Amino acid sequence: MNISKLIALTAAIALLQGCAAAVVAGGATAATAANDRRTLGSQLDDNSIVIRARRAIGTADSIPDSSNINVSSYNGVILLTGQVSSDVIKQQAELLIKDTPGVRDIHNQIRLGNSTSLTTRTRDSWITTKVKTQLLADDDVAGLNIKVVTENAEVFLMGLVQGPEADKAVDIARNVDGVARVVKAFERR
């Protein structure tokens, strides 16, 4: 895809979504697929893993509707975030997805507490956008290869990183306004 098509796609997404996050995420999506350190097969597998895991959690009678559980996957590594009312529910969510085909590891970062508000989730989206933008702007970090997930001002970083990239990415994320904590879920390449 040439640069003018990428710019047109980014502009169209921005107009349709009306959100700064869409500009960064939408514009980076096409470039990410081409420059991702994962194979195309791994990228597709991650999408399938997320769909299966969300379905398993969403249809389980043991997970109350009041639970807020988010699933992310990068190279077969699952990150669970969100809020639930008990440790039993937190562990149940992990058990429901552990046998999902393609899952190599699970980082269960679900917190005990009430679900976050729409205001908090909106702020989290803004933090993700700011962190991702800073990662993409840094010459020492392959920002396209780092997935950023923010939950209640906690930033989770996933991806395949080389050498000092992980430490640099964490340092960048820590210095973004609004970030309370940074958690690494990286794999070394």
N, C-alpha and C positions, 0 to 999 in steps of 0.2 A: 504494500500500500504506500503510495507516495505521500509526501508531507502535506500537499494541498488537500488530498482526500482526508487525511487524518485531522487536519484543522477544520475542515467542513463538518466532519463527523462530530468533533468536539463541540463546535458551535451549535450544531443541531441538538445535541444532547443537552447542552446548557439551556437552550431555549425551551426545550420540552420539559426539562426537570426543574429549571429555575433554582438550581442549587450549586454552590461552589464545589461541593463534594462530587457532583456529577462531572464537572469539568476535569477534575484531577483523576477520578476513577475512570470515567468514560474515555478520556483521552489516553489514559495509560493502558487501557484494556487491550487494544489492538497491538500496541507496542510490547506489552507484557507477554502476550502469547508468542510473539516472534522471538523475544529475547529472554524468555524464562529459562532458568537453569534446569528445570524439570523437563522431562520429555513431554511431548504432546499427549501421549498415553497417560502419564501421571497427572497432567492437568485435567484430563477428562475423568480419570478415576477419582480425583478429589471432588469434582462436581457430583459424581454419582454417590460417593461416600456421604457427602453433606445431605443430599436428598434422602438417602436411605436412613441416615441417623435421625434427621428431623422427623421423618415419618414414624420411626420406631418410638421416639420420645413423645411425639404428638398424639399418637393413638394408644399409648399405654395408660391403663386405668390407674396405675400406681403413681402417675405424675399428675398432680392437681392442675386444673386450668389456671390457677393463680400463680403458677410457677413461670419464671422467665428464664428459659434456657436457650442459649445460642450455640450453634455448632459451626466451627470453621475447620477446614482441612488443608494441609499443605504437605504434599509428598507422602500422604498416608498417615500423617501425624494429626490427630484430632485435638482441637482446643475447645473445651466446654467452658462457657462463661455465662453469667447471669445470676439470678437470685432464686432461692427456694427456701421453704420454711423449715426444713429439717435436714440433718445429715443423712438420714435414711433416703430421702428423695434424691439428694445429691449423688449418693452411691448407686441408687437405682438407675439414674440417668446414664451413668458410666456402664453399668452392667448391660443395659439395653443395647448399647452400641459396640461393645467390645468385640463381638464376633462378626461385625459387619465386614464383608469381603474388602480387602485392601487396607484395612486399618492396621498400622504397624505399632502405634503408640497413642496414648491418650493423656493429655494434660487437663486434669479436672480442676478448673479454676472457678467453679461455681461458688458463690458466696451465700452464706445464710442471711436472710433478711427479706424485706418486702421488695417487690418488683420496683424498678426505677420508674420515675415519671417520664412523661413525654418531654418535658423540659430537659431532664437529665440526658435522655437519649439524643435529643437534638444537640446538646452541648457535646456529647460524646462523638457524634458525627463530625462536628466542627473540629474537635481535637484530632480525630483521625485524619481529616483533610490537612490540617496544619502539619502534623507529623509526617505524613506521606509527602507533602510538598517539600519539606526540609530534607527528607531523605533523597528525593529525586534531584534536588539542587546540589547535593554534596558530591564532589568528584571522587571521594574515597569510599563511597558506599554504592553498591548496585541496588538503588532504590526500587527498581522494577522487580527485584527478586525478594523483596521483603513485604510480607503481608502485615498490615497494621489493624488490630482490633482494639477498640476502646469500649470499656464497660465501667460506668460509674467513675470516670476519670482515671482508671487504671488502663495503661496501654500495654498490650500484649504484642510482641514481635515474633513472627514466624518466618521461616525461609531457610534456604540453603546459602550459607555465608562462608566467605573465605577469611582466614586469619583474623586480622584486627577489625574486620567489618562489623562484627557483632558488637564489640565494645564501642565503636564509633556510632553505630546506630542507636545504641542505648543512650549514649551521651547526648545525641541529637534529640531524642525523644524526651529525655529528662528535662531538657532546657526549653521545652515548648510550654507556653503559658497554659495553665489549667491542668497539667498532668500531675497527678498525685503519686503515682507509682509506675514503674516500668518492669514488666516481667518478660524474660527471654524464654522463647520456646524454639530456639534455632537448632538447626542441624549444621554441623561443620561439613564443608564440601571438601 
